[in-house]
Amino acid sequence: MPLRILFTCVLIIIEIAIPLSAQTEKKQSLSFSFYPATMYAITKDRSQYMHDNNNTKWIEYESLLGDYGYKAVGYYTYHYGAWELSYKRVLTGHFQFNLGLGCELSSKHWDLYDRPDGPRTKRIMDYRFFLLPGFDYLILNREQNKIRFSGQAGAAWIHRGLEYFDDNARDKQKFAWQFWCVYDRKISNLLFIDMGVGYGTLGIFKIGLSHPF
């Protein structure tokens, strides 16, 4: 399903941008990228782990207390990675503006106790939306391949899907940032494949497709 969504979005971007590709000088591009391991996914708080005797391993958990005991206990977090749509605009021969908009998805298995119809178990989604403006510096700018350094700084909006959280815990904002070294390789007249390594909110690796116009 994620790959189907990826290819569908790429095709839509291409169909929108093809009429603009007739311009002789291509100063803009749209890209769609996937980040398999974000910083949220790879950094863990050891204080939020408990030992599972049945499987002899440590598992991550969260717990919410009510007036008469546990309201909910969450464990077995699954991370789906982050997806980003970004717009780039060339400013000079080496500098370009970069604006990224995306979403990171994760889910957690929750045991819900504070229910009138009795306890229930449910997997609930969490969302981390981010907006990251920044600038790229191209150290190699050829027709077939490019290498660029990128710096971005912006904000992340976090929404927890579990309704038992207080408002200030369920919806909150955080500072977001990212540094990249990216290699772009031309694969057709319409598309480049982008591969990057870096550090920050979006993790240490990304891969995507971009269309210049």
N, C-alpha and C positions, 0 to 999 in steps of 0.2 A: 504493500500500500504506500509507504513513503516514497519508493522509487517511481510509482505511477504518478503521484502528486508532483514529484520533481520534474519528470518529463513533460507533464501537462503544462506546468507553469513555464518551462523553457519554451515550449512551442507557442504559447500565448505571447510571450515576450518577443519571439522572433517575428510572429505575424504582425505585431504592432510596429516593430522597428524596421521591417524590410523596406517600406516606402521611403524611409529616411536614409537608407544606406546608399542611395544614389549620389549623395553629396561627395565631391571629390576629396575633401579634407574631413576626416572623421575625428571630431574632437570630443565626442561623448560615448558612453557605453553603459549598458545595463548588465548586471551579473546576478546570478542566483547561486548561492553557496551553501554547503552543508558542513557543520562543525560537529564531529562525532563525539568529542569529549570536551565539554566546557569546564571552566574552573569550578563551577558549582558541582559538577559530577565527579571530579577527580580529587576534590578536597573534602575530607571527612572530619567531623568533630568526634573524637574518641569517647567523650563523655556521653554521647548519645548511642552507645552500643551496648548490647546485652548478649549473653551467651545462650545459644540454642543447644540444649543438652541432646536433643534428638539427632542433630546434624553435626555436633561438635565443632561449631564455628560461631563467630561473632556476627550479629546482624544489627543493622541500624534501626533505631526506633524513635518515636516521639510519643508523648503521652499528655493528655489534657485531663485535668482533675475538675470535678464538679463538687456540689455540696455533699454528696453521699458516696463518693468514690470516683472511679474513672468515668469520664465522658466518652473518651475515645483513645485508642492506642494504635499507632501507625508503625508499619515496618515493611520490609521488602520494597524499597524504592527502586523504580525502574526509570532509567534516563533514555530519552529518545533523541538526544542531540538538539542542535539549534539550526534554524534555517534563516537565511538572510537574503533580502533583495536590496541591491545597492546601485546607486547612480554615481557615475564618475564624469567629471568635466575637466578637460585639459585647460590649464591656466597659462603655462609657459611651456618651453620645450622639455622641461624636466619635472615641473610640478603639476599636480592635478587635484581637484577637490573631490572628496569621497563622502557620500552620505549613505549610511546603511540603516535599514529597518528590518527587524526580524523578531523571532520568537523561539524560545527554548521550552521544550516540553518534558515533563516528568510526571510520574504517577506513584502513588503509595497505596499499599494494602492497609485498610483501616478496619479495626474492630470497633463498632459503634454501640455504646451501651446506653446512652441517654436517649432512649426511644420508647414511646408508649406501647409499641407493639412488640417489644422485646429486642434483644441484641441482634445485630446484623453485621455482616462482613461485606465490604465493598472496596473496590479499587477506584481512587479518586485522583483526578488530574490536577496538576499545578502548572501555572503559566508564568513565564518570565519574558516580558516584551522589552525590547531595547531599541534605542535610537542613538546611533553613533556617527556623528560628523567627524571629519578629519581630513588629512592631506597625505598624498602619496608623492614620493620622490623617485623618479625613474633613473636608475644608474645604468640601465641598458635599454635602449629604445629602438629596436629593429622591427622590420616588417613581420618577420616570422616568430620572433620571441622577444620578451621583455622581462626585466627584473626590476622590482620596485620595493622600497621600504615604505611602510604605511604606519601612521599614528592616528588613533581615534580616541575621543573622549566624549562621553555623553551620559545617558541615564538609563537605568533599567527599572521597569515597573513590574512588581511581583504580585501575582494574584494566587492565593491558596484556595483550592476548590472545596476544602472541608468547611462546612458552614458553622462549626462550633468555635472557630477562632474569633477573637475580638477583632473589631474593624481595623485597628492599627497593626494587627499581626496578619490579618488576611490580605490587606492591600497596603503595600508600602513601596517606597522608592529607594534606589541605591545608585551611587556613582558607578559608572561603567567605563572601562578603558581597554585599549588593545593596541599592541604593536605587532607588526607582521613583516616578514620578508617573503615576497610572492614571486613565483615564476609563472609567466603567461606564455603559452605555446599556441600558435595558430594552427587550427585543424581544418579550417575551411575559410572561404571568403567572408563568412558570416559569424564564425565562432572561434573563440579562444578557450582553451582549458586552463584553469587557474589552480595552482597548488601552492600552499603557503605554510610556513612554520612561524610560530610566534609565542606570545605570552600575554595573558590578560583575561578579561571576563569570558571571552569565547574559547579559551583553551589554547592548545599548542599546535593544532593542525586543522587545515581546511582544504576543501576541494570544491570546484564550481565551474560554471560555464559563463562566459561573458560574450556580449554582442556589441561591437563598436558601430557607431553610426554618425 
